[in-house]
Amino acid sequence: MNADLTGAEWRKSARSGGSGNCVEVALDLPNAPGSVAVRHSQRPGAEVIVYTDSEWAAFVDGVRDGEFDK
């Protein structure tokens, strides 16, 4: 999905620590309602992946349920 990311407010988890290898998330995109964008924090100009709100919610639910634990 291509989305206009103008005005996106990027944030990363407070749990990311000082490693620098983090992802940033932009919720409630002003120019792409119903979308969530994800990017690598050290390469903000590189590829951005955009999900629908329902795709993002499914991912977050999976994380909370331990679906991705090793």
Jmol script that loads the backbone (N, CA, C; Angstrom):
load data "model"
ATOM      1  N   MET A   1       0.834  -1.169   0.000  1.00  0.00           N
ATOM      2  CA  MET A   1       0.000   0.000   0.000  1.00  0.00           C
ATOM      3  C   MET A   1       0.883   1.238   0.000  1.00  0.00           C
ATOM      4  N   ASN A   2       0.644   2.138  -0.883  1.00  0.00           N
ATOM      5  CA  ASN A   2       1.348   3.417  -0.886  1.00  0.00           C
ATOM      6  C   ASN A   2       0.538   4.408  -0.071  1.00  0.00           C
ATOM      7  N   ALA A   3       1.208   5.168   0.751  1.00  0.00           N
ATOM      8  CA  ALA A   3       0.518   6.143   1.586  1.00  0.00           C
ATOM      9  C   ALA A   3       1.328   7.425   1.613  1.00  0.00           C
ATOM     10  N   ASP A   4       0.636   8.533   1.683  1.00  0.00           N
ATOM     11  CA  ASP A   4       1.276   9.836   1.844  1.00  0.00           C
ATOM     12  C   ASP A   4       1.659   9.975   3.314  1.00  0.00           C
ATOM     13  N   LEU A   5       2.953   9.979   3.603  1.00  0.00           N
ATOM     14  CA  LEU A   5       3.433  10.012   4.982  1.00  0.00           C
ATOM     15  C   LEU A   5       3.719  11.423   5.479  1.00  0.00           C
ATOM     16  N   THR A   6       3.330  12.419   4.696  1.00  0.00           N
ATOM     17  CA  THR A   6       3.514  13.810   5.105  1.00  0.00           C
ATOM     18  C   THR A   6       2.799  14.037   6.430  1.00  0.00           C
ATOM     19  N   GLY A   7       3.510  14.582   7.379  1.00  0.00           N
ATOM     20  CA  GLY A   7       2.914  14.885   8.675  1.00  0.00           C
ATOM     21  C   GLY A   7       2.846  13.710   9.629  1.00  0.00           C
ATOM     22  N   ALA A   8       3.401  12.568   9.244  1.00  0.00           N
ATOM     23  CA  ALA A   8       3.392  11.401  10.132  1.00  0.00           C
ATOM     24  C   ALA A   8       4.220  11.703  11.379  1.00  0.00           C
ATOM     25  N   GLU A   9       3.719  11.279  12.523  1.00  0.00           N
ATOM     26  CA  GLU A   9       4.442  11.446  13.788  1.00  0.00           C
ATOM     27  C   GLU A   9       4.993  10.088  14.200  1.00  0.00           C
ATOM     28  N   TRP A  10       6.312   9.943  14.045  1.00  0.00           N
ATOM     29  CA  TRP A  10       6.983   8.664  14.295  1.00  0.00           C
ATOM     30  C   TRP A  10       7.343   8.539  15.766  1.00  0.00           C
ATOM     31  N   ARG A  11       7.210   7.322  16.290  1.00  0.00           N
ATOM     32  CA  ARG A  11       7.627   7.056  17.667  1.00  0.00           C
ATOM     33  C   ARG A  11       8.183   5.642  17.756  1.00  0.00           C
ATOM     34  N   LYS A  12       9.031   5.435  18.757  1.00  0.00           N
ATOM     35  CA  LYS A  12       9.542   4.089  18.994  1.00  0.00           C
ATOM     36  C   LYS A  12       9.317   3.728  20.445  1.00  0.00           C
ATOM     37  N   SER A  13       9.345   2.461  20.717  1.00  0.00           N
ATOM     38  CA  SER A  13       9.048   1.961  22.044  1.00  0.00           C
ATOM     39  C   SER A  13      10.041   2.480  23.073  1.00  0.00           C
ATOM     40  N   ALA A  14       9.543   2.783  24.251  1.00  0.00           N
ATOM     41  CA  ALA A  14      10.411   3.165  25.368  1.00  0.00           C
ATOM     42  C   ALA A  14      11.268   1.980  25.786  1.00  0.00           C
ATOM     43  N   ARG A  15      10.860   0.772  25.414  1.00  0.00           N
ATOM     44  CA  ARG A  15      11.609  -0.435  25.750  1.00  0.00           C
ATOM     45  C   ARG A  15      12.748  -0.711  24.773  1.00  0.00           C
ATOM     46  N   SER A  16      12.920   0.153  23.810  1.00  0.00           N
ATOM     47  CA  SER A  16      13.945  -0.091  22.794  1.00  0.00           C
ATOM     48  C   SER A  16      15.353   0.032  23.342  1.00  0.00           C
ATOM     49  N   GLY A  17      15.517   0.706  24.465  1.00  0.00           N
ATOM     50  CA  GLY A  17      16.831   0.817  25.078  1.00  0.00           C
ATOM     51  C   GLY A  17      17.788   1.623  24.216  1.00  0.00           C
ATOM     52  N   GLY A  18      19.068   1.385  24.370  1.00  0.00           N
ATOM     53  CA  GLY A  18      20.073   2.144  23.646  1.00  0.00           C
ATOM     54  C   GLY A  18      20.695   1.412  22.485  1.00  0.00           C
ATOM     55  N   SER A  19      20.123   0.279  22.079  1.00  0.00           N
ATOM     56  CA  SER A  19      20.744  -0.521  21.030  1.00  0.00           C
ATOM     57  C   SER A  19      20.730   0.174  19.670  1.00  0.00           C
ATOM     58  N   GLY A  20      19.742   1.024  19.444  1.00  0.00           N
ATOM     59  CA  GLY A  20      19.652   1.710  18.159  1.00  0.00           C
ATOM     60  C   GLY A  20      18.999   0.901  17.061  1.00  0.00           C
ATOM     61  N   ASN A  21      18.837  -0.402  17.256  1.00  0.00           N
ATOM     62  CA  ASN A  21      18.185  -1.253  16.258  1.00  0.00           C
ATOM     63  C   ASN A  21      16.710  -1.355  16.604  1.00  0.00           C
ATOM     64  N   CYS A  22      15.952  -0.397  16.140  1.00  0.00           N
ATOM     65  CA  CYS A  22      14.551  -0.312  16.527  1.00  0.00           C
ATOM     66  C   CYS A  22      13.675  -0.023  15.314  1.00  0.00           C
ATOM     67  N   VAL A  23      12.418  -0.243  15.510  1.00  0.00           N
ATOM     68  CA  VAL A  23      11.458   0.181  14.508  1.00  0.00           C
ATOM     69  C   VAL A  23      10.715   1.380  15.070  1.00  0.00           C
ATOM     70  N   GLU A  24      10.219   2.198  14.169  1.00  0.00           N
ATOM     71  CA  GLU A  24       9.376   3.321  14.545  1.00  0.00           C
ATOM     72  C   GLU A  24       8.016   3.104  13.912  1.00  0.00           C
ATOM     73  N   VAL A  25       7.002   3.578  14.598  1.00  0.00           N
ATOM     74  CA  VAL A  25       5.633   3.404  14.140  1.00  0.00           C
ATOM     75  C   VAL A  25       4.968   4.770  14.059  1.00  0.00           C
ATOM     76  N   ALA A  26       4.186   4.964  13.020  1.00  0.00           N
ATOM     77  CA  ALA A  26       3.365   6.163  12.889  1.00  0.00           C
ATOM     78  C   ALA A  26       1.914   5.712  12.827  1.00  0.00           C
ATOM     79  N   LEU A  27       1.160   6.099  13.836  1.00  0.00           N
ATOM     80  CA  LEU A  27      -0.257   5.751  13.917  1.00  0.00           C
ATOM     81  C   LEU A  27      -1.087   6.941  13.450  1.00  0.00           C
ATOM     82  N   ASP A  28      -2.316   6.684  13.070  1.00  0.00           N
ATOM     83  CA  ASP A  28      -3.238   7.768  12.706  1.00  0.00           C
ATOM     84  C   ASP A  28      -2.628   8.714  11.683  1.00  0.00           C
ATOM     85  N   LEU A  29      -2.192   8.166  10.559  1.00  0.00           N
ATOM     86  CA  LEU A  29      -1.570   8.972   9.508  1.00  0.00           C
ATOM     87  C   LEU A  29      -2.549  10.028   9.008  1.00  0.00           C
ATOM     88  N   PRO A  30      -2.140  11.302   9.017  1.00  0.00           N
ATOM     89  CA  PRO A  30      -3.064  12.364   8.627  1.00  0.00           C
ATOM     90  C   PRO A  30      -3.530  12.276   7.172  1.00  0.00           C
ATOM     91  N   ASN A  31      -2.699  11.745   6.288  1.00  0.00           N
ATOM     92  CA  ASN A  31      -3.049  11.678   4.871  1.00  0.00           C
ATOM     93  C   ASN A  31      -3.400  10.269   4.402  1.00  0.00           C
ATOM     94  N   ALA A  32      -3.499   9.338   5.345  1.00  0.00           N
ATOM     95  CA  ALA A  32      -3.875   7.954   5.014  1.00  0.00           C
ATOM     96  C   ALA A  32      -4.662   7.372   6.177  1.00  0.00           C
ATOM     97  N   PRO A  33      -5.892   7.852   6.377  1.00  0.00           N
ATOM     98  CA  PRO A  33      -6.691   7.353   7.494  1.00  0.00           C
ATOM     99  C   PRO A  33      -6.844   5.833   7.424  1.00  0.00           C
ATOM    100  N   GLY A  34      -6.829   5.216   8.605  1.00  0.00           N
ATOM    101  CA  GLY A  34      -6.981   3.772   8.666  1.00  0.00           C
ATOM    102  C   GLY A  34      -5.701   3.011   8.377  1.00  0.00           C
ATOM    103  N   SER A  35      -4.557   3.707   8.444  1.00  0.00           N
ATOM    104  CA  SER A  35      -3.269   3.085   8.132  1.00  0.00           C
ATOM    105  C   SER A  35      -2.271   3.288   9.263  1.00  0.00           C
ATOM    106  N   VAL A  36      -1.324   2.363   9.348  1.00  0.00           N
ATOM    107  CA  VAL A  36      -0.222   2.425  10.304  1.00  0.00           C
ATOM    108  C   VAL A  36       1.061   2.181   9.517  1.00  0.00           C
ATOM    109  N   ALA A  37       2.076   3.027   9.720  1.00  0.00           N
ATOM    110  CA  ALA A  37       3.339   2.883   8.999  1.00  0.00           C
ATOM    111  C   ALA A  37       4.443   2.439   9.954  1.00  0.00           C
ATOM    112  N   VAL A  38       5.360   1.609   9.437  1.00  0.00           N
ATOM    113  CA  VAL A  38       6.469   1.082  10.226  1.00  0.00           C
ATOM    114  C   VAL A  38       7.754   1.268   9.420  1.00  0.00           C
ATOM    115  N   ARG A  39       8.826   1.719  10.096  1.00  0.00           N
ATOM    116  CA  ARG A  39      10.124   1.902   9.434  1.00  0.00           C
ATOM    117  C   ARG A  39      11.250   1.599  10.410  1.00  0.00           C
ATOM    118  N   HIS A  40      12.453   1.417   9.877  1.00  0.00           N
ATOM    119  CA  HIS A  40      13.661   1.192  10.685  1.00  0.00           C
ATOM    120  C   HIS A  40      14.134   2.547  11.182  1.00  0.00           C
ATOM    121  N   SER A  41      14.380   2.648  12.478  1.00  0.00           N
ATOM    122  CA  SER A  41      14.723   3.949  13.069  1.00  0.00           C
ATOM    123  C   SER A  41      16.059   4.508  12.580  1.00  0.00           C
ATOM    124  N   GLN A  42      16.993   3.647  12.196  1.00  0.00           N
ATOM    125  CA  GLN A  42      18.295   4.140  11.745  1.00  0.00           C
ATOM    126  C   GLN A  42      18.317   4.420  10.249  1.00  0.00           C
ATOM    127  N   ARG A  43      17.246   4.049   9.545  1.00  0.00           N
ATOM    128  CA  ARG A  43      17.168   4.310   8.105  1.00  0.00           C
ATOM    129  C   ARG A  43      15.795   4.902   7.761  1.00  0.00           C
ATOM    130  N   PRO A  44      15.503   6.079   8.301  1.00  0.00           N
ATOM    131  CA  PRO A  44      14.172   6.647   8.107  1.00  0.00           C
ATOM    132  C   PRO A  44      13.824   6.961   6.657  1.00  0.00           C
ATOM    133  N   GLY A  45      14.811   7.067   5.799  1.00  0.00           N
ATOM    134  CA  GLY A  45      14.549   7.340   4.391  1.00  0.00           C
ATOM    135  C   GLY A  45      14.366   6.081   3.551  1.00  0.00           C
ATOM    136  N   ALA A  46      14.555   4.916   4.175  1.00  0.00           N
ATOM    137  CA  ALA A  46      14.427   3.645   3.459  1.00  0.00           C
ATOM    138  C   ALA A  46      12.949   3.237   3.387  1.00  0.00           C
ATOM    139  N   GLU A  47      12.733   2.017   2.968  1.00  0.00           N
ATOM    140  CA  GLU A  47      11.369   1.514   2.781  1.00  0.00           C
ATOM    141  C   GLU A  47      10.528   1.624   4.047  1.00  0.00           C
ATOM    142  N   VAL A  48       9.285   1.989   3.850  1.00  0.00           N
ATOM    143  CA  VAL A  48       8.292   2.046   4.916  1.00  0.00           C
ATOM    144  C   VAL A  48       7.212   1.024   4.576  1.00  0.00           C
ATOM    145  N   ILE A  49       6.816   0.256   5.557  1.00  0.00           N
ATOM    146  CA  ILE A  49       5.741  -0.714   5.362  1.00  0.00           C
ATOM    147  C   ILE A  49       4.474  -0.111   5.956  1.00  0.00           C
ATOM    148  N   VAL A  50       3.402  -0.159   5.185  1.00  0.00           N
ATOM    149  CA  VAL A  50       2.137   0.415   5.642  1.00  0.00           C
ATOM    150  C   VAL A  50       1.106  -0.700   5.782  1.00  0.00           C
ATOM    151  N   TYR A  51       0.473  -0.734   6.929  1.00  0.00           N
ATOM    152  CA  TYR A  51      -0.550  -1.721   7.237  1.00  0.00           C
ATOM    153  C   TYR A  51      -1.893  -1.027   7.434  1.00  0.00           C
ATOM    154  N   THR A  52      -2.963  -1.788   7.257  1.00  0.00           N
ATOM    155  CA  THR A  52      -4.279  -1.277   7.624  1.00  0.00           C
ATOM    156  C   THR A  52      -4.387  -1.349   9.147  1.00  0.00           C
ATOM    157  N   ASP A  53      -5.321  -0.608   9.694  1.00  0.00           N
ATOM    158  CA  ASP A  53      -5.526  -0.657  11.141  1.00  0.00           C
ATOM    159  C   ASP A  53      -5.841  -2.081  11.603  1.00  0.00           C
ATOM    160  N   SER A  54      -6.624  -2.835  10.822  1.00  0.00           N
ATOM    161  CA  SER A  54      -6.980  -4.192  11.235  1.00  0.00           C
ATOM    162  C   SER A  54      -5.774  -5.129  11.171  1.00  0.00           C
ATOM    163  N   GLU A  55      -4.903  -4.951  10.183  1.00  0.00           N
ATOM    164  CA  GLU A  55      -3.673  -5.760  10.114  1.00  0.00           C
ATOM    165  C   GLU A  55      -2.785  -5.465  11.325  1.00  0.00           C
ATOM    166  N   TRP A  56      -2.643  -4.198  11.663  1.00  0.00           N
ATOM    167  CA  TRP A  56      -1.826  -3.794  12.802  1.00  0.00           C
ATOM    168  C   TRP A  56      -2.408  -4.360  14.099  1.00  0.00           C
ATOM    169  N   ALA A  57      -3.717  -4.276  14.265  1.00  0.00           N
ATOM    170  CA  ALA A  57      -4.368  -4.798  15.469  1.00  0.00           C
ATOM    171  C   ALA A  57      -4.139  -6.306  15.597  1.00  0.00           C
ATOM    172  N   ALA A  58      -4.199  -7.026  14.492  1.00  0.00           N
ATOM    173  CA  ALA A  58      -3.949  -8.468  14.520  1.00  0.00           C
ATOM    174  C   ALA A  58      -2.509  -8.762  14.941  1.00  0.00           C
ATOM    175  N   PHE A  59      -1.561  -7.967  14.450  1.00  0.00           N
ATOM    176  CA  PHE A  59      -0.161  -8.135  14.837  1.00  0.00           C
ATOM    177  C   PHE A  59       0.023  -7.877  16.329  1.00  0.00           C
ATOM    178  N   VAL A  60      -0.510  -6.774  16.819  1.00  0.00           N
ATOM    179  CA  VAL A  60      -0.370  -6.425  18.234  1.00  0.00           C
ATOM    180  C   VAL A  60      -1.006  -7.506  19.106  1.00  0.00           C
ATOM    181  N   ASP A  61      -2.173  -8.003  18.715  1.00  0.00           N
ATOM    182  CA  ASP A  61      -2.812  -9.089  19.466  1.00  0.00           C
ATOM    183  C   ASP A  61      -1.919 -10.330  19.491  1.00  0.00           C
ATOM    184  N   GLY A  62      -1.285 -10.646  18.370  1.00  0.00           N
ATOM    185  CA  GLY A  62      -0.379 -11.785  18.296  1.00  0.00           C
ATOM    186  C   GLY A  62       0.812 -11.625  19.220  1.00  0.00           C
ATOM    187  N   VAL A  63       1.355 -10.418  19.295  1.00  0.00           N
ATOM    188  CA  VAL A  63       2.477 -10.150  20.193  1.00  0.00           C
ATOM    189  C   VAL A  63       2.028 -10.347  21.636  1.00  0.00           C
ATOM    190  N   ARG A  64       0.892  -9.780  21.976  1.00  0.00           N
ATOM    191  CA  ARG A  64       0.385  -9.904  23.349  1.00  0.00           C
ATOM    192  C   ARG A  64       0.091 -11.351  23.726  1.00  0.00           C
ATOM    193  N   ASP A  65      -0.342 -12.140  22.765  1.00  0.00           N
ATOM    194  CA  ASP A  65      -0.668 -13.550  23.018  1.00  0.00           C
ATOM    195  C   ASP A  65       0.551 -14.472  22.966  1.00  0.00           C
ATOM    196  N   GLY A  66       1.738 -13.914  22.669  1.00  0.00           N
ATOM    197  CA  GLY A  66       2.954 -14.721  22.632  1.00  0.00           C
ATOM    198  C   GLY A  66       3.132 -15.494  21.334  1.00  0.00           C
ATOM    199  N   GLU A  67       2.382 -15.146  20.310  1.00  0.00           N
ATOM    200  CA  GLU A  67       2.437 -15.867  19.029  1.00  0.00           C
ATOM    201  C   GLU A  67       3.828 -15.859  18.399  1.00  0.00           C
ATOM    202  N   PHE A  68       4.632 -14.844  18.703  1.00  0.00           N
ATOM    203  CA  PHE A  68       5.941 -14.712  18.065  1.00  0.00           C
ATOM    204  C   PHE A  68       7.092 -15.032  18.993  1.00  0.00           C
ATOM    205  N   ASP A  69       6.785 -15.543  20.178  1.00  0.00           N
ATOM    206  CA  ASP A  69       7.848 -15.915  21.112  1.00  0.00           C
ATOM    207  C   ASP A  69       8.648 -17.068  20.539  1.00  0.00           C
ATOM    208  N   LYS A  70       9.917 -17.102  20.873  1.00  0.00           N
ATOM    209  CA  LYS A  70      10.794 -18.173  20.394  1.00  0.00           C
ATOM    210  C   LYS A  70      10.507 -19.459  21.104  1.00  0.00           C
TER     211      LYS A  70
END
end "model"
wireframe off; spacefill off
backbone 0.3
color backbone group
